[in-house]
């Protein structure tokens, strides 16, 4: 069984990037031409003992919206 973070493939990255771009367009058009964005990944595995959370900051190569 693959780890949750291994399931973040190209298509999912593209969907998240489009959603982030749409969000920024709604908030402020100037942000798209001046900002660089990194996308993080969080992995959560539930078991009888509780949850195991791993956080991967800046997991994606920077995405340039401008």
C-alpha positions as CSV (number, residue, x, y, z in Angstrom):
1,X,0.0,0.0,0.0
2,X,1.4,3.4,-1.0
3,X,1.9,6.1,1.6
4,X,-0.7,9.0,1.3
5,X,1.9,11.5,0.2
6,X,2.9,9.2,-2.7
7,X,-0.7,9.5,-4.1
8,X,-0.2,13.2,-4.9
9,X,0.5,12.8,-8.5
10,X,0.7,15.2,-11.4
11,X,-3.1,15.4,-12.1
12,X,-3.8,16.1,-8.4
13,X,-1.1,18.7,-8.3
14,X,-2.6,20.4,-11.4
15,X,-6.1,20.5,-9.8
16,X,-4.8,22.0,-6.6
17,X,-2.8,24.6,-8.5
18,X,-5.9,25.6,-10.5
19,X,-7.9,25.9,-7.3
20,X,-5.2,28.0,-5.8
21,X,-5.0,30.2,-8.8
22,X,-8.8,30.6,-8.8
23,X,-8.8,31.5,-5.2
24,X,-6.1,34.2,-5.7
25,X,-8.0,35.6,-8.7
26,X,-11.0,36.1,-6.4
27,X,-9.0,37.7,-3.7
28,X,-6.7,40.0,-5.6
29,X,-5.6,40.1,-9.3
30,X,-2.3,41.7,-8.4
31,X,-1.2,38.7,-6.4
32,X,-1.0,36.5,-9.5
33,X,1.6,38.6,-11.2
34,X,3.8,39.2,-8.1
35,X,3.6,36.1,-6.0
36,X,5.2,32.7,-6.1
37,X,3.4,29.8,-4.4
38,X,4.5,26.5,-2.9
39,X,2.1,23.7,-2.2
40,X,2.4,21.7,0.9
41,X,1.3,18.1,1.6
42,X,-0.1,16.7,4.8
43,X,-0.4,12.9,5.3
44,X,-2.8,11.5,7.8
45,X,-3.0,7.8,8.7
46,X,-5.7,6.7,11.1
47,X,-5.3,3.5,13.2
48,X,-6.7,2.1,16.4
49,X,-3.9,3.9,18.3
50,X,-4.9,7.3,16.9
51,X,-3.7,9.4,14.0
52,X,-0.2,9.8,12.6
53,X,0.2,13.1,10.8
54,X,3.2,14.0,8.7
55,X,3.6,17.5,7.1
56,X,5.7,18.2,4.0
57,X,6.2,21.9,3.6
58,X,6.9,23.1,0.1
59,X,6.4,19.6,-1.3
60,X,5.9,20.9,-4.8
61,X,8.3,22.8,-7.0
62,X,7.3,26.4,-6.9
63,X,4.4,27.4,-9.2
64,X,4.5,30.7,-10.9
65,X,1.1,32.2,-11.6
66,X,2.2,35.3,-13.5
